[in-house]
Amino acid sequence: MIGTQAALETRMLLRNGEQLLLTVVIPTLLLVLFSSVDVVELGGGARVDFLTPGILALAVLSTAFTGQAIATGFERRYGVLKRLGVSPLPRWGLMAAKTCSVLVVEALQVMLLTVVALALGWSPHGDPVAVALLLLLGTAAFSGLGLLLAGTVRAEATLAAANLIFVLLLVGGGVVVPLDRFPDGVQSVLGLLPISVLSDGLREVLQHGAGVPWGGLGVLAAWAVAGLAAAAAFFKWE
C-alpha cells in the first residue's frame, strides 16, 4: 500500500507544472545563471564548484520543504488527508509514502543538476557516502518543518509562507551568496539554519574533499528530530 501511494504521490508531483518549476527549473536556471555570470563575488576557484553544492541543498529545500508543505497544505484543506486517514492505509504509512515520493524526486533532481554542473566544468571531490548522509538528514529536517507548517496553518498561509521562506533562504542560506558577505552577528545566526548547514557541509565535501562533516550532520539531525517531533505533535488532519 505504501509503495502504491508513493508511486501515486510521485506521479502527481511530476505532473504539477508549478511544482516542477519550483523543484527542477528554478534550481537548474540558478546554477547556469550564477555559474556563467559574475553576479556575486564567490572568491577564488571555479564558480560552479562553489555553486553546485548550494544548489543541491536548494533542491532538497524546494522538494522536501516548500513543495511538500504546499501540496500537503492544500490536501488538508480539501479533505484529502482526512479521507486517506480513515482508509486501510495507516496515517504513518501515508507519511512514509510522501517521504518516499520526496526521495524519488530528489534523486531525479540530483542527477539532473549533476549532469548540468559537469557540463559547466564542475570537478566534484569527497566521499559519496558523506554526501548521501547530508542529503538524507537534510531531507528529514526539511520534511519535518514542511509538514509542521502544512499541518498547523491554513493552506493559503502555507503557500505564502513556504514561498517566502524559500526566497529568504535562497538569499541568506549560503546557497548562492557566501555567508561571509553578511555581518558577523548575522552570520552566527544564519550558520545554524538547516539550509546553511547543508550547503556548507556539501561544499566542504564536494569542493574541498573533506571527510564526513560530523558536526553538520549533528545539527541537521537535531533539526530533523525537532521538526518531525513537532509535526507529529501538532499536525492537524483537517
C-alpha positions as CSV (number, residue, x, y, z in Angstrom):
1,M,0.0,0.0,0.0
2,I,2.8,2.4,0.8
3,G,4.5,1.7,-2.5
4,T,1.3,2.3,-4.4
5,Q,0.6,5.5,-2.6
6,A,4.3,6.6,-3.1
7,A,4.0,6.0,-6.8
8,L,0.8,8.0,-6.9
9,E,2.3,10.9,-5.0
10,T,5.3,10.9,-7.3
11,R,3.2,10.9,-10.5
12,M,1.0,13.8,-9.1
13,L,4.1,15.8,-8.2
14,L,5.7,15.3,-11.6
15,R,2.5,16.3,-13.4
16,N,2.2,19.5,-11.5
17,G,3.7,22.3,-13.6
18,E,4.1,24.7,-10.6
19,Q,5.9,22.1,-8.6
20,L,8.2,21.2,-11.5
21,L,9.1,24.9,-11.9
22,L,10.0,25.1,-8.2
23,T,11.8,21.8,-7.9
24,V,13.5,21.4,-11.3
25,V,13.5,24.5,-13.4
26,I,14.5,27.2,-10.9
27,P,17.5,25.3,-9.3
28,T,18.8,24.5,-12.8
29,L,18.4,28.0,-14.1
30,L,20.1,29.4,-11.0
31,L,23.0,27.0,-11.4
32,V,23.5,28.0,-15.0
33,L,23.0,31.7,-14.4
34,F,25.3,32.2,-11.4
35,S,27.9,29.9,-12.9
36,S,28.0,31.9,-16.1
37,V,27.6,35.5,-14.9
38,D,29.7,37.2,-12.2
39,V,26.7,38.5,-10.3
40,V,28.1,37.7,-6.8
41,E,31.7,37.6,-5.8
42,L,32.5,34.0,-4.8
43,G,36.2,34.1,-4.1
44,G,38.8,32.0,-5.8
45,G,38.2,28.9,-7.9
46,A,35.6,28.0,-10.4
47,R,32.2,29.5,-9.7
48,V,30.4,26.2,-10.5
49,D,32.5,24.4,-7.8
50,F,31.1,26.8,-5.1
51,L,27.6,27.0,-6.5
52,T,26.7,23.3,-7.2
53,P,26.7,22.1,-3.5
54,G,24.5,25.1,-2.6
55,I,22.1,24.4,-5.5
56,L,21.9,20.8,-4.5
57,A,20.9,22.0,-1.0
58,L,18.3,24.3,-2.5
59,A,16.9,21.4,-4.5
60,V,16.3,19.5,-1.2
61,L,14.7,22.6,0.3
62,S,12.4,23.1,-2.7
63,T,11.1,19.5,-2.7
64,A,11.2,18.4,1.0
65,F,10.0,21.7,2.5
66,T,8.4,24.1,0.0
67,G,6.8,21.6,-2.4
68,Q,5.7,19.2,0.3
69,A,4.3,21.9,2.5
70,I,2.2,23.5,-0.2
71,A,0.9,20.1,-1.6
72,T,0.1,18.8,1.9
73,G,-1.5,22.0,3.0
74,F,-4.0,22.0,0.1
75,E,-4.7,18.3,0.6
76,R,-5.6,19.1,4.2
77,R,-7.8,22.0,3.1
78,Y,-9.8,19.9,0.6
79,G,-10.3,17.0,3.0
80,V,-8.0,14.6,1.1
81,L,-5.9,13.9,4.2
82,K,-9.0,13.3,6.3
83,R,-10.3,10.7,3.8
84,L,-6.9,9.0,3.4
85,G,-6.6,8.9,7.2
86,V,-9.6,6.6,7.5
87,S,-8.5,4.4,4.6
88,P,-6.8,1.0,5.0
89,L,-3.5,2.9,4.6
90,P,-2.5,4.0,8.1
91,R,-1.5,7.6,8.7
92,W,2.1,6.7,9.3
93,G,2.0,4.8,6.0
94,L,0.8,7.9,4.2
95,M,3.6,10.0,5.7
96,A,6.1,7.2,4.7
97,A,4.7,7.3,1.1
98,K,5.1,11.1,1.0
99,T,8.7,10.7,2.2
100,C,9.4,8.1,-0.5
101,S,8.0,10.4,-3.1
102,V,10.2,13.2,-2.0
103,L,13.3,11.0,-2.1
104,V,12.4,9.9,-5.7
105,V,12.1,13.4,-6.9
106,E,15.3,14.5,-5.1
107,A,17.1,11.6,-6.8
108,L,16.0,13.0,-10.2
109,Q,17.0,16.5,-9.2
110,V,20.4,15.4,-8.1
111,M,21.0,13.5,-11.3
112,L,19.9,16.4,-13.5
113,L,21.9,19.0,-11.5
114,T,25.0,16.8,-11.6
115,V,24.8,16.5,-15.4
116,V,24.3,20.2,-15.8
117,A,27.1,21.0,-13.4
118,L,29.5,18.6,-15.0
119,A,28.7,20.2,-18.4
120,L,29.6,23.6,-16.9
121,G,33.0,22.3,-15.7
122,W,32.3,21.1,-12.2
123,S,35.0,19.0,-10.5
124,P,33.5,17.2,-7.5
125,H,35.6,15.7,-4.7
126,G,35.0,13.9,-1.5
127,D,33.1,10.8,-0.3
128,P,29.7,10.0,-1.9
129,V,28.6,8.4,1.4
130,A,29.1,11.7,3.2
131,V,27.1,13.5,0.5
132,A,24.3,10.9,0.8
133,L,24.2,11.3,4.6
134,L,23.9,15.1,4.3
135,L,21.2,14.9,1.8
136,L,19.2,12.3,3.7
137,L,19.4,14.2,7.0
138,G,18.7,17.5,5.2
139,T,15.6,15.9,3.7
140,A,14.4,14.7,7.1
141,A,14.9,18.1,8.6
142,F,13.1,20.0,5.8
143,S,10.3,17.4,5.7
144,G,9.6,17.8,9.4
145,L,9.4,21.6,9.1
146,G,7.3,21.4,5.9
147,L,4.8,19.0,7.5
148,L,4.7,21.2,10.6
149,L,3.8,24.2,8.5
150,A,1.3,22.4,6.4
151,G,-0.4,20.8,9.4
152,T,-0.8,23.9,11.6
153,V,-1.8,26.8,9.3
154,R,-4.3,27.4,6.5
155,A,-3.4,26.3,3.0
156,E,-3.2,29.9,1.7
157,A,-0.9,30.9,4.6
158,T,1.2,27.8,3.9
159,L,1.5,28.8,0.2
160,A,2.7,32.3,1.1
161,A,5.0,31.3,4.0
162,A,6.6,28.4,2.1
163,N,7.4,30.5,-0.9
164,L,8.7,33.4,1.2
165,I,10.9,31.1,3.3
166,F,12.3,29.6,0.0
167,V,13.3,33.1,-1.3
168,L,14.8,34.2,2.0
169,L,16.8,31.0,2.4
170,L,18.0,31.3,-1.2
171,V,19.5,34.6,-0.4
172,G,20.6,34.1,3.2
173,G,21.3,30.4,3.4
174,G,24.7,30.3,1.8
175,V,23.3,28.9,-1.4
176,V,24.5,31.5,-3.9
177,V,25.7,34.2,-1.5
178,P,28.6,33.2,0.8
179,L,27.8,33.7,4.5
180,D,30.9,35.7,5.0
181,R,29.3,38.5,3.0
182,F,26.9,39.1,6.0
183,P,27.8,40.9,9.3
184,D,29.4,38.7,11.9
185,G,26.3,38.7,14.2
186,V,24.1,37.7,11.3
187,Q,26.5,35.0,10.2
188,S,26.3,33.2,13.5
189,V,22.5,33.0,13.3
190,L,22.3,32.1,9.6
191,G,25.0,29.5,10.1
192,L,22.6,27.4,12.3
193,L,19.9,27.3,9.7
194,P,19.5,23.8,8.1
195,I,19.9,25.2,4.6
196,S,23.2,26.8,5.6
197,V,24.4,23.7,7.4
198,L,23.5,21.5,4.4
199,S,25.1,23.9,1.9
200,D,28.3,24.3,3.9
201,G,28.6,20.5,4.5
202,L,28.1,19.6,0.9
203,R,30.6,22.4,-0.1
204,E,33.2,21.0,2.4
205,V,32.9,17.5,0.9
206,L,32.4,18.2,-2.8
207,Q,34.5,21.3,-3.2
208,H,37.3,20.8,-0.6
209,G,37.3,17.0,-0.4
210,A,36.8,16.9,3.4
211,G,35.7,13.8,5.3
212,V,32.4,13.2,6.9
213,P,31.2,16.5,8.5
214,W,30.0,15.1,11.8
215,G,29.3,18.5,13.3
216,G,27.0,19.4,10.4
217,L,25.3,16.0,10.5
218,G,24.6,16.5,14.2
219,V,23.0,19.9,13.6
220,L,20.9,18.5,10.8
221,A,19.9,15.5,12.9
222,A,18.8,17.9,15.7
223,W,16.7,19.9,13.2
224,A,15.2,16.6,11.9
225,V,14.2,15.3,15.3
226,A,12.8,18.7,16.4
227,G,10.8,19.2,13.2
228,L,9.4,15.7,12.9
229,A,8.5,15.6,16.6
230,A,6.8,18.9,16.4
231,A,4.9,17.8,13.2
232,A,3.8,14.6,14.9
233,A,2.6,16.5,17.9
234,F,0.8,19.4,16.3
235,F,-0.2,18.2,12.8
236,K,-4.0,18.6,12.2
237,W,-5.5,16.3,9.7
238,E,-8.5,18.6,9.0
